[in-house]
């Protein structure tokens, strides 16, 4: 079931150490990103592979030595184009970038392409992570994808393909379409069940879709569902129906929603569940739940002690999650949610994300306004 699984000894086993040491051992920091003089914007994604750490923003991709931080190369799309998405993986060391030249329209979002934008095409480029060379590029009709903006995630890349969801309105259910990223060839398409009309695709490998039902009008009463979709079937994962709204003068009860970055290891899907927090309150913690991709059954729950876990990361047959504000990494067994090992990561990052290659972990700050973007550690 977990062919790429490694022994617990790789993760350092019990990392708590002697009784007088509080918390997990610290992972050695290899380097940290230099302070930014301006605000170039939040990263869209990160690749860590073949000794390279590449950071994609809306206007460029910049690469560094994974263990040294030495600048390696920079790639930019054609003049006037913006990057909207990158693949989370890089098979054979080639990552895929989706970029386009659509001008800001009614949405005031430069990442949009499709029916409400000025562009008819988007472009896809395969980047060699070792050199930054574009090994292939092609045009793609934008209206075959729908919106590609970050605030309307109807497109995902991964495993050499594009997954997109088309919502046509009315009584027509959303349709999942999977295209070959390199050629644009349609691999397969499949409608979601009727009654789930507001959908967005979260991952392309496998295809995971977040859907909101057509139930009661109050948003917090509307049923929410994840689908793990293949060419011939889909498996639904439901959240329990949420509690009713209190009167306007009362504090709203905590409710849970699926996070936007699930991870799949073997036949376990791990996804963050989050609760809203008042703007002036510290986030008290979130949780990750593991579901069976075959049955949709809940297998386990892991809870962070404080701060948000933005997304779990699948790495070497395990799941790696962040606890707190990017200052602790926890390794979970995907079968039962058991904690395998932990490391303290000196420093902090708001809205932190992880990238990993071998025994190196990169913690990336995804907040738009920051001066310290990432930190890179060796596990032991």
C-alpha positions, 0 to 999 in steps of 0.5 A: 500500500505504501511502496515508497515508505521508509523506516521510522529511523529515517525520521529520527524516531522519538525526537523528544530526547532527555527528560530535561529537554522541552519539546522536540529537537531542533532541525539544523537550519541550512539557510534562510531567504534574504530580506526582501526590500520590496513586496514582490507578492506571495509565492504561488508554489514551490518545487524542491527537487534535484538539489533545487528549490524554485519559488514561483511568483506571479511574475517570475520563477527564481531558483536556489541551491536546496542546501546552499541557498545559492541563486541558480537561475530566474525564468520569466514569462513573456512581457505582460504575462502573469503566472497563474498556477504551477504543478506541485510536482516535477516528474523527471525534473520538469515542472509545469507553469500556466501563464497568460496575458489577460488584462485586469477586467471586472474581477480586478484580478490579473490571474483570471482568464476565460470568458470575462477576460481579454485573453483567448489563450493561456500558455503552459510551459515545462521548466527544467528545474536544473537549468531553468530552461523551457523544454516545451511550451504550448497554447491552450484555449482559455474557455476550455479551462474556465477561471484560472485565478487564485480566488476561483480555483477551477484549475489544478496541475499535476502528474503531467495533466490539467484537471478543471471543473466546469460549472454551467449553472441551472440544473446541469451538474459540474463536469470534471475534465482532465487534459494532458498538460503537454498536448492538451488532449482530453483524457476523460471527463465526468459529471459530478452528481446533481445538487452539487453545483458550486465546485472547485478542483483542488488537486490533479493527482488524484483529482480532488474536488471541493463542492458546496450543495444547493441546500439551505440559503445560509452559507454555514448551513450549506452541506460541503463535500469532497470528491475523489474523482477517477475516470469511472467513479467518484468517492464522496467525503461529507462534513456533518451538517453544520449547526444553525446560526445564532442570533446576530448579537451572539458569537457564531459557533465554531464550524469546520470547512475543508481546507484547500490543500489535501494530500493523498498517500496510498489510500488515505486522503488527509485534509485540514479542517479549519474554524473561523477566528475573530480578526483580533484573536490568535488562532487556537489550532486546526485539525487534519483528518484522514479519510479512506479514498475507497470508502470515504470513511474517517480513519483518524484525527490529528490536532495542532496545539496552536496556529494553523496547519495550512496543508499536509504534505505527502513525502516518502510515504508519510504525511508532514504537517506544520504545528503552530506558525511554521515552527514545528514539523510533525510526521504522521503515519497515513494509515492511523495518524500516529505521530512518527517524529517531530522537529522544532523549526527555529523561526516562524512563518504566517500561512506557512507551507512546506516543500520537501526533498530527501531529508530537507524541509523548506518552510515557505511564508505564503502571506503577501506582506512579509520580509522573510520568505522561507527557511530551509532545514535538514531533518537531522 
